[in-house]
Structure formats: structure tokens, C-alpha cells
Amino acid sequence: MTFEEAILKLEESGNEKTKKMYISHGSNENAYGVKLGDLRALAKKIKIDHELALKLWVTNNFEAMMLATMIIDAKRLSENEIMNMINPVTFIQLRDEFNYNVMYLSDHNLALREKLSKLEDELLGRLGWNLYIYAVMDKKEKLDLNGLYDIIEREMKDAQKLKQEAMNRCLVEIAVRHDELRERAIAIAEKIGKIDDRPVPKGCTSSYAPEWIAAVLRRTQKN
């Protein structure tokens, strides 16, 4: 698929309601309003096309950049190229997609997560901790989980919000997958206290780790 064909397909697939939703969540006005499922279907059709992805990424269009993360060859990117691509991006949904599809699948995953997770910057710190989360969920790598707990216990309470949220989720993801580490996770969370005092909307799960862990385990048992 050519660049022109890809852009035309995005334009044709958009709708105003979805565009307004993206903008309300932080996207810029340069969006077509293409649903995420349609983007994934288009990416599946295109498959990996590194050159096309690079052209789409520099359009500053939300859907084009999202599509780029899905068809890029992450292993062809250097660490500097990855950071130059992600640094200007502020929209969380796009950063998270890049985080998982590009950073995690690159050959620089380990270096990036160790470097970024140490940064106080909440956007970059979140990226680093997300990379740890993906590794915990994949279970393909032997991680120092108690070492991650040590960092979370020491630093999460004072971390900036977005980084703090990722650290909290990492705590939960470890706990629900490792019975022997669950008790310590709950103790750490109780020591730190709630990181979000807002009421939990009906039908949603609390971000407080002990309640979040319990909710996940209940769902798992039902299934």
C-alpha cells in the first residue's frame, strides 16, 4: 500500500464522533476519527512496512501515527531514533501504543526500561515502567521482581502521577501472577496508602492495589 492510499483509507474510515472523542482525550485537531479496531484491521492488511510507517509517523496525524506503530519494524530502529520519535508526543494513547508496539519489541527494550524508569519525568518514567509491566505480563523473561518491589516501595509515593500509575499497575501485575509475592505487594500498598482519593465510578475497579488485586483474582476464579 502506498502512502497516498493509506492516507485516503484513513480519511474514508473516519467519523466525526470518534474524532471528537480523541480530541477530548488529548489528541490534536489533526485526526480523522478512525476507530481503533479499524486501524488494527488496516495494519493487519498492510503487515510490516517500515518505510511506509516512517512516512506516516511524520504526518502529525493521530491515526497515521497510530497505524505507523502497528506496521513499523521496531528492530530496525536505534535507541536514539526511538527516543527522537517518542519525545515530541504528548497524547497518552499514542505514547502507549508506541511504547508497546515499538519500544517493547525493539532490541533496546532492556536499556530503555532501565534508563527511563529511573527518570522523574512522568511521561518518560511511565514509558519505562510500562516496559516492565509488559515483561511481567509476558512471563518470557526472568525478572528481579522483589527488586522491582523495592523500588516501588521506596519511590512510588513521591512519583509524579502518570509514572506513579504505571508503578502501581506493575505492583498489581506482579501480585496477581505470583502467589508467593502477593502478600508483600499488599503490604507495600497499605504502607504507601491510596494514590487516588477520588470515588471509584460504578462498574470500575479501584486503583488501590489491595482492592485491585482482589478484583482481578475474583474475575480469574469466575473464569
C-alpha positions in Angstrom: 0.0 0.0 0.0 1.3 3.4 -0.9 1.4 6.4 1.4 -1.3 8.1 -0.5 -3.5 5.0 -0.5 -3.0 4.6 3.3 -4.0 8.3 4.0 -7.0 8.0 1.7 -8.2 4.9 3.5 -7.8 6.7 6.9 -9.8 9.6 5.6 -12.6 7.4 4.3 -12.7 5.4 7.6 -13.1 8.3 9.9 -16.2 9.8 11.6 -16.8 13.0 13.4 -18.0 11.4 16.7 -14.8 9.3 17.1 -12.7 12.4 16.2 -14.3 14.4 18.9 -13.7 11.6 21.4 -10.0 11.5 20.5 -9.7 15.3 20.8 -11.4 15.3 24.2 -8.9 12.7 25.4 -5.9 14.8 24.4 -5.3 14.3 20.6 -4.6 17.4 18.5 -7.1 18.5 15.9 -5.3 16.6 13.2 -7.3 13.4 13.3 -9.8 11.6 11.1 -11.8 9.8 13.8 -10.9 6.2 12.8 -11.9 3.6 15.3 -9.0 1.6 16.9 -10.4 -1.7 15.6 -10.4 -0.4 12.0 -6.8 0.8 12.4 -5.8 -2.7 13.6 -7.6 -4.3 10.7 -5.8 -2.0 8.3 -2.4 -2.7 9.9 -3.1 -6.5 9.6 -3.8 -6.0 5.9 -0.6 -3.9 5.3 1.6 -6.1 7.5 5.1 -4.8 8.3 6.1 -1.9 6.1 8.9 0.1 7.7 9.3 2.8 5.1 5.5 3.5 5.0 5.5 3.6 8.8 8.2 6.3 8.9 6.3 8.4 6.4 3.1 8.1 8.3 4.8 9.0 11.6 5.9 12.4 10.5 2.4 13.5 9.3 1.4 14.6 12.8 -2.0 13.0 12.2 -3.2 10.8 15.1 -4.4 7.8 13.1 -1.5 7.9 10.7 0.9 7.8 13.6 -1.1 5.1 15.4 -1.0 3.0 12.2 2.7 3.6 12.0 3.3 2.0 15.4 1.5 -1.1 14.1 3.4 -1.7 10.9 6.9 -0.4 11.8 9.9 -2.8 12.1 10.9 -1.9 15.6 14.2 -3.9 15.3 15.4 -1.6 12.6 15.4 1.4 14.9 18.3 2.6 17.0 17.7 3.7 20.6 18.3 7.4 19.6 15.8 7.0 16.7 13.2 5.6 19.1 13.7 8.5 21.6 13.6 11.1 18.8 10.3 9.7 17.6 8.6 9.5 21.0 9.9 12.7 22.7 7.5 15.2 20.9 4.4 13.0 21.5 2.2 14.0 24.5 -1.0 12.2 23.7 -1.1 9.3 26.2 -2.9 6.8 23.9 -0.4 7.3 21.1 2.6 7.1 23.5 1.2 3.8 25.0 0.8 2.3 21.5 4.3 3.3 20.6 5.5 2.0 24.0 4.1 -1.5 23.4 4.4 -1.9 19.6 7.8 -0.2 19.1 9.8 0.2 22.3 9.0 -3.2 23.8 9.6 -5.1 20.5 12.9 -3.3 19.8 16.3 -4.6 20.6 16.7 -1.7 23.1 13.9 -2.7 25.4 16.1 -3.6 28.3 18.2 -0.4 28.0 15.2 1.8 27.6 13.3 0.5 30.6 16.2 0.7 32.9 17.0 4.2 31.8 13.5 5.7 31.6 12.1 4.1 34.7 14.7 6.0 36.7 13.7 9.4 35.4 11.5 11.8 37.4 9.8 13.0 34.2 6.3 11.4 34.4 5.8 10.8 30.7 9.2 9.1 30.2 9.1 7.4 33.6 5.7 5.9 32.7 7.2 4.5 29.5 10.0 2.8 31.4 7.6 1.2 33.9 5.2 0.2 31.2 8.1 -1.8 29.7 8.5 -3.6 33.0 4.7 -4.3 33.0 4.8 -5.8 29.6 7.7 -8.1 30.6 5.8 -9.2 33.8 2.7 -10.0 31.7 4.6 -11.9 29.0 6.4 -14.1 31.5 9.2 -14.7 29.0 12.0 -13.1 31.0 13.3 -13.8 34.4 12.9 -10.5 36.3 14.1 -9.4 39.7 10.5 -9.0 41.0 11.5 -8.3 44.6 13.9 -5.7 43.3 11.1 -4.0 41.5 9.0 -4.2 44.7 12.0 -2.5 46.5 11.9 0.4 44.0 8.1 0.7 44.1 8.1 0.8 47.9 10.8 3.4 48.0 9.7 5.7 45.2 6.1 5.3 44.2 4.5 7.6 46.8 6.5 10.6 45.6 6.5 9.8 41.9 4.6 12.1 39.5 1.1 10.9 38.7 1.5 9.1 35.3 4.7 7.4 36.4 3.1 6.6 39.7 0.1 4.9 38.0 2.4 2.7 36.0 4.4 1.7 39.1 1.2 0.9 40.8 0.0 -1.3 37.9 3.3 -3.1 37.9 2.8 -3.9 41.6 -0.6 -5.3 40.8 0.5 -7.3 37.7 3.3 -9.0 39.7 0.9 -9.8 42.6 -1.8 -11.4 40.5 0.7 -13.6 38.7 2.9 -14.7 41.6 1.1 -16.1 44.6 4.2 -16.1 46.7 4.7 -12.3 46.2 1.1 -11.2 46.7 1.3 -10.6 50.4 4.3 -8.3 50.1 2.5 -6.3 47.3 -0.4 -5.8 49.6 1.8 -4.7 52.5 3.7 -2.2 50.3 0.4 -0.7 49.0 -1.0 -0.4 52.6 2.2 1.3 53.7 2.0 3.8 50.8 -1.7 4.3 51.0 -4.2 5.2 48.3 -2.7 7.1 45.4 -6.1 8.3 44.2 -8.7 9.5 46.6 -11.4 10.0 44.1 -14.6 7.9 44.4 -14.5 4.8 42.2 -17.2 5.0 39.5 -19.8 2.3 39.5 -18.6 -0.7 37.4 -14.9 0.3 37.6 -12.1 -1.2 39.6 -10.3 0.7 42.4 -6.7 1.7 41.7 -5.8 0.9 45.3 -3.6 -2.2 44.9 -5.2 -4.5 47.5 -8.7 -3.9 46.1 -7.5 -4.1 42.5 -5.6 -7.4 43.2 -8.7 -8.8 44.9 -11.0 -7.8 42.0 -8.7 -9.4 39.4 -8.5 -12.6 41.4 -12.3 -12.8 41.7 -12.6 -12.4 38.0 -10.0 -15.1 37.4 -11.7 -17.5 39.7 -15.1 -17.0 37.9 -13.5 -17.8 34.6 
